[in-house]
């Protein structure tokens, strides 16, 4: 194992594939020694992905951007790395080229995902890659999330949480809190408004002028209250491992490494169906 990977051997996996996401990107960086700079768009607090990687690869310059000023302020207050800079997203486009641009857990939140993918193409170096991660819009996580949002809509969430506290010993809640003690990925409240199938995200990537170099499933199932079961029975590693052997449509989230091409960009229209309209309706 590469020595740089050893920095992560003490990081515990969670139900969302936190460690698996880190290792997937780290493995790419280890295999491509010519990487000089990395930009993460929608970095939030930076502690979900950018900060731990910058701490490992100190010879690479890292930049994190987010529109949420509160998250960036928090990130800057916590950051002591000389090779990592956090900043609010700049509306004035620059011509700087990056070897890696990270768009992780972002496309499901933005109104025009294709515009974002096309926009960052000009900032990728000739050999640069785009690192994308996003939930399966029709997978277990989104199904569970829809159910929980429906409970919120019907004002039943608090009643069920009180019932849970009566049934589940308090030490389980304490263990959950301790296992999720790392800094939150973002301080912003940004709901999902896009729900991609595997076929749709492949089409979006292709229509935006990219080709997929590799992809990997991340976790089988996750989300509140499933996390309680996964944490209680220490199933996080299994949950992450089994996703590699399941069909793309049955997992909760995906990861992609893509490169830009010279193919003509085509207009991608986000499909609206009963599922998408219902999810957006629950947002109010």
N, C-alpha and C positions, 0 to 999 in steps of 0.2 A: 504493500500500500504506500502511496506517495506520502511523504512526511507532512505535506500541507493538509492532506485528508485526515491526518491524525489529530489535528486541531478540533475535529468535529466528532471524535469517537465518544466524547463524554456528553454530547448533545442528545437528549432523549427525543424520540419520535412522538408526535401527537396524532390525534385522529384526522388532522388535515394534511398530513404528509409534510410537515415542516422540514424535517431532516432530509427527506427524500428530495425535496425541491432544491435545497442547498447543495446536496451531493451531485445532483444532475448538472447544475451549472458549474460547480467546482471541477467536475470531471472534464467538462469541455475546456475550461481555462487551463487545466493541467496539460491537456493534449495540444494546446495551441499557445506556444511560448511567446508569440509575437504580439500578444494583446497588451496595449499601452493604456487604454482608457475605457471606462464603462459608464454609461448613463442609465439611471432608472427613472422612468416617467411614471408618476403616480406612486412615489416611494413611501408616502405616509410618514411615519416616524422614522423609517429607515431600518428599524430593528428586526423586521421580518426577514429581510434578505440582504440588503446592501451592506449594512454595518458589519455583520459577521464575516462576509466575504472580503470586505476592505481590510478587516483586521487580519485576515489570513494572507492576502496578496499585497504586501506593503510596497511593492515596486510598481503597482498599477494605480493610476489616478481614477477615483470614483466620484461621480456626481449624482446627487439625488434631487429630483424636482417634484413638486406637488402644488396644486392650486390652493390647498388648505393651509393657510398661514399658521394656524395653531399647531398643526402637526410639524411643520418646518421649524417653528420656534422651539418646540420641544426637542426635536432632533438636534438642533444646533446647541442647545443647552446641555445635552447628554453626550455630544460627540467630542472626543479628544484625539481623534486620529488625524494625522497631518496629510494623509492621502485621500481624505474624504471631505466633500463639500456638499452642504445642503442649501437649496435655494428655492424660492417660490417660482412657479412656472413663468417663463418670460414670454410675453405675447409677441415680442419682436424676435423674429426668427434669425438665428445665427447660422454660419456655414461650417461650424466645427464638426469634424468627423470623429465618430466613435467606433471602436472595434466591436463593442457589444452594446445594444440598447435593450433594456429590460422593460417589458410591459406585463407585469404580473398582477393578476386579479384586478384588472382595470377595464377590459373591453366590455364586461357585463354591466359596467356602471355608466358608460358614456353614451350620449345621445347619438353620435355619428361615429361608430367604431372604424369604418373604412377611412374616413377623413384622417383619423389619427394615424392609422397604418401608412397611408400614403404620405402624410406630412413628415414622418420620421425617416422615410427612405433617403432623403437628401442628406441626412446627418449620419448615415451609415458609411463606413469606409468601404472600399472596393471588396475587401474580404470579410467585412463585418457581418455579424449575425444579429437577428432579433430573437430574444428569448421571451416566449409567450407562455403564460399559464392562465387558465380560466376554468370555471366549473362547467360540467356537462349540464346544459340547460334543461335536460329531461332525465337526469340521473337521480340517484338516491338522495343526494344532498338537497337538490332543489325540490324534490317531492316532500321531504321532511320539512324544509323551510316553508313551503306553501301551506302545509298543514298547520305549522306554528303561526303563520301569518293569519290563517283563517281563524284560529283560536283567538288571536289578538283582536281581529275584526269583530268576533262575537263576544269579546270581553270575558273570555274564559281562562286566559293564561294565568292570572294571579290565583284563581281558585285551584287550578291544577298544581301550581307550584306549592301552594299550602298543603295540598294532599300529598305531594311528593315528600315534603319535609316530615310528614307524619309517618310515611311508609319507610323511607330510606334513612338509616342511621346518620346522625350528624357528621360522623367522621368521614363519610363518603364525600360530603360537600367540602370538608376541609382538605381532603386529598385532592379533589378536583381543583380547588383554588391553588394549592401548592404546585400541581403539575402544570398549571397554566400561568405561572408566575412571571414569564418573560413579558417584556414590554409589548403593549398592543401595537399591531401593525399600523393603525391609523387612529386619529382622534376625531375624524370626520364621520358624519352620518350620511352614508351614500348607499341607497338600496340598489338592488339589481333591477335593471330595466331591459336587458337583453338576455335571451335564452337560446343558446346555440346548440344544435345537434352536431355530431361529429362531421356529418356531411356538410352542414352549413358553415362550420368554422374552416374546413378545408377549402370550401368555395370562396369564402371571404379572404383567406390568405392568398389564394391563387389570383383572384380578381384584383387584389391590391398590389400585384407585381412581385410576389414572393414565391419561393418553392420550399417545401418542407424537407429539411435535411434529416431530422429525426424527431420522433415524438415518443412520449411515455405516459402511461396511465399513472395517476398518483395515489388515490385511495379508493377503496370500495364504497364505504359509507361514512358519513360524518354529519355533524350538526346537532344542535340542542333539540331533544334530550338524549340522542344516541350517544353523545360524548360521555355521558354518565356511565353507560354500560361498558364502553370501550376503556375508559379509565379505571373503572372498578375491577375489571377482569384482566387489565394489562394487555389489551389486544391491539394496541397501536401499531406495533411492528408487523403483526399478522395482517392487519387491515391494509397496511401499505404494501406488503409483499404480495398478497393475493390479487391486488389490482393488476399486477403485471401479467396475470394469466387469465384475466377476464376480458370479454369483448368490450370494445370501446363504449358501446351503448349502455353497459351495466355499471360503469364506474362513476364516481362523483366528480372527478376533475382530471384535466389533461395538462401536459407540458409539451411545448414545441420549440424546436430550434429551426429557424428559417433564414434563408438568404434572399436578397433581392435579385430579380432577373430583368432581362430586357424585354419581356413579354408586354404586350399592350395592356394597359389597365382597363378593366371593365367595371361598369357601375354595378355595385352590389346593393340590393334592396333588402333591408332587414324584414324577414317574413313575420307577418302578424297572423296568429291563429288563435284558437279558443284558449289554449294554454297561456300564451303570452298575454292576451287581453285580460284573462282572469287574474294573472299575477299582478299586472299593472293596476287593475281595479282594486286589488287588496291594499295597494300602497296608498290609495285615497286620492 
